[in-house]
Amino acid sequence: MKISTRFFEMLQTIGHLWTDLPLLFRLLKAWKQGSYQGLSVRTLASIVVAILYLLSPVDAIPDFIPGIGLIDDAAILALLLHSLAQDLAAFHAWEQNRQAGS
């Protein structure tokens, strides 16, 4: 695989972070308020584990290293969002149906 192809794939993944992360926050807010019931125990566990890793002072790559310190955190977020793609799509559909009904 060419380096340029891999670079564009990485940019696409980062782009998904910026669109999917707000969706994840809305999902968690709706779940916490009790209006969205579509989260499985596995999904909740994945989110909790990712948050614990992000908040933990122990990292695979220490955050204080300039330029690369946050790469592992971004990778965890990308992995989380990728693994929750179906859950996020279902929530997005639920959210749109709810807005259409208003």
C-alpha positions in Angstrom: 0.0 0.0 0.0 1.3 3.4 -0.9 2.1 5.9 1.8 -0.1 8.5 0.2 -3.1 6.1 0.2 -2.5 5.3 3.9 -2.2 9.0 4.7 -5.6 9.7 3.1 -7.2 6.8 4.9 -5.9 8.2 8.2 -7.3 11.7 7.3 -10.7 10.0 6.6 -10.6 8.3 10.0 -9.8 11.6 11.7 -12.7 13.2 9.7 -15.0 10.5 11.1 -13.8 11.3 14.6 -15.0 14.9 14.2 -18.5 13.8 13.0 -19.0 10.6 15.1 -17.7 12.0 18.4 -20.5 14.6 18.8 -23.0 11.8 17.8 -21.5 9.6 20.6 -21.9 12.4 23.1 -25.6 12.9 22.1 -26.1 9.1 22.3 -24.7 9.0 25.9 -26.8 12.1 26.9 -30.0 10.6 25.5 -29.2 7.2 27.2 -28.5 9.0 30.5 -31.8 10.9 30.3 -33.6 7.6 29.6 -35.0 8.6 26.2 -32.8 6.2 24.3 -32.8 2.6 25.3 -30.8 1.0 22.4 -27.4 0.5 24.2 -26.2 -3.0 24.9 -24.1 -3.9 27.9 -21.2 -4.6 25.4 -21.5 -1.1 24.0 -21.6 0.5 27.4 -18.6 -1.5 28.5 -16.6 -0.5 25.4 -17.3 3.2 26.1 -16.4 2.9 29.7 -13.1 1.1 28.9 -12.2 3.7 26.3 -12.9 6.6 28.7 -10.9 4.9 31.5 -8.0 4.5 29.1 -8.2 8.1 27.9 -8.3 9.4 31.5 -5.6 7.1 32.8 -2.2 8.6 33.4 -0.7 5.3 32.2 -0.5 5.3 28.4 1.1 3.2 25.7 2.6 6.4 24.4 2.9 9.1 27.2 0.9 12.2 26.5 3.7 14.5 27.3 5.8 13.5 24.3 5.4 16.3 21.7 3.8 15.4 18.4 3.1 11.7 19.1 1.9 11.6 22.7 -1.8 11.7 21.8 -1.6 9.2 19.0 -2.6 6.2 21.2 -5.6 8.2 22.6 -6.7 9.1 19.0 -6.3 5.5 18.0 -8.5 4.4 21.0 -11.2 6.9 20.0 -11.0 5.8 16.4 -11.2 2.1 17.4 -14.2 2.8 19.7 -16.1 4.7 17.1 -15.4 2.1 14.5 -16.6 -0.7 16.8 -19.7 1.3 17.6 -20.5 2.2 14.0 -23.7 0.1 14.0 -24.8 1.5 17.4 -24.1 5.1 16.2 -26.0 4.5 12.9 -29.0 3.1 14.9 -28.9 6.1 17.2 -28.6 8.5 14.3 -31.7 7.0 12.7 -33.6 7.1 16.0 -32.6 10.7 16.5 -33.7 11.7 12.9 -37.1 9.8 13.4 -37.6 11.6 16.7 -36.9 15.0 15.1 -39.2 14.2 12.2 -42.0 13.4 14.6 -41.6 16.7 16.4 
